[in-house]
């Protein structure tokens, strides 16, 4: 199984927006679950993401086929507002490719390539994502990460904080 990350260009944004519909469908049990009258899920604020100075968006491909996407950006940490971190903004692996190691390989590749300090958050009801990220980050850091809960206007949920290895 060949896993490849390709940087998303502005011209490929329509493909990202279409994939985001699948992501939002999957995520609808946790948040943002209402479909518009046009039959679409309101999608992620891609205007805000693409306007950021330090951001990386990748399509995930498995054996050459689209399998998901990952979006990360540089911003201030929830743990310490003085510290810049990479925030895993959105992370989506299509169901067909889950439980095959795709997500972990993509996440660790991003941690290695972008380096630095990271925060990864999960909404409270998404216990599957919490298990996934604890396992992936735990393996990646050898257990050397912090986890905390936030409940304010910035974020509501679990956050893992760690430095790349």
N, C-alpha and C positions, 0 to 999 in steps of 0.2 A: 504494500500500500504506500503510494507516494503522496505525501502531504506537502502542499506548496502554499506560501503566502504571497499574494501579489498586491502591491499598493493600489488603492482605489484612486482613480483620477476623477476630476470634476466631470469629464465626459461620461464616466461610468455611473454617475449618481443615479440615473433612472433604474439601473440594475440593482443598486443598493436599496433604493426605495421599494422595489418589488420584493426583494428578499426580506426587507423589514416587515412586510405584511405577514410572511410566514412566522417570523420572530414574534411579532405582536400577537398573532393567533396563539402561539405556544404560551406566551406570557400573559394572555388575557385572564387566566384563572387567578393571577396575582395582582394585576393592576391594569389600568387603561383598557378595560375589557369591553367597552361599548363600541360597536361598529357604527359608522356614520350612515346617514340615509342613502349614501352612494354605495354602501356595501363595503367600505374600506375601514380599516383600523386607522385612527389618527396615529401618525408615525412619529418617530423620534425627531427632535428639532435638528434636522440636518443643516439648516442655515447656520445655527449657532456652532455646530461642530466644525463645519468647513470654514467658518470665519476665524477660528482659533489660530493663533500663531504657531503653537507647538502641538501638532496632532499627527496621528498616524491612523489611517483606515486601511484595512486589508480584507481582500476576499480570501476565503479559505477554499482551496481546491484539493480534492482527493482523487487521485488518478486522473487528473485533468478536468474533473467535473466540479461545478460550484457546489460547495458543501456548507457555506456559512460566511460569517464576517466577524471581524473584531475591530473595535474602535477604541483608541486610547488617546488621552491628551494630558498635557502638562498643566498643573495647577497647584494651588495651595493645599496643603494637607489638612484633613479634618483633625488629626491628632495634634499637629503643631502648625498653626497658620503661617509661621515664619519659614517653614520648610517646603520647598517645591517637591512635588511627587508626580509620578505617572498615575493616572486614574483610569482603570478599565471601565470605559464609559458604557460600552455594549459588547456582548460576546454571545455569538449564536452559532451553534453547530446543529445542522439539520438532524432530525431524529434517526434517519438511516445510518448516520455516521457516529452516533453516540455509543458509548460503552465499547469503543474500539480503540481508545487511546488518542483519538484525533484532538479532542479538546485539551488534554494535558500537553501533548506535543506542541500545539499551537501556542498555548499560554507560556510554556517554558521558553519557546523560541522568542516570543515577544519580550519576556523578562530579560533574556540574554541580550537581544539586539538593542533594546532601548536603554537597558541598564538602570542604574540609580535606585531610588526609593519608590515604592509602590503602595497604593491603597486600592483594594478591591472590595466593593460593597454588594450586599444582597438584601432584597426586601425581606421583611420578617416571615412572610408566608412561603417563600421559596426555599423550603428546607432542602430540596434536592441540590440547588445551587450552593447552599451553605456547605453541604457535605462534600460536593465536588471541589469547591475552592479551598476548604480546609485540607483536604487530601492533597491536592496539587501543590498548594503553597507549602504545606508541611513537608512533602517530599523534596520540593525545590530548595527549601531553606534548611533542611535537616531539623525541622521543628522550631527554628529560630524566627518566630513571627509573633506579633501581638494581635489580639482580637478585642474589639470593643463594640459597644452598641451606641448608636446615636438616635436621638429622637428630637430633632429640631428642624428648622426651615431648610437647613442644608442637606440633610439626609435622614431618613428613617429606616434603620435596619442595622445589620451586622457589617462590620468593616474589618478586614485584615490589613495589617500594616507590616511591611518588611522591606529589607534592602536586597538588591539582587546579589547573587552569590559571587 
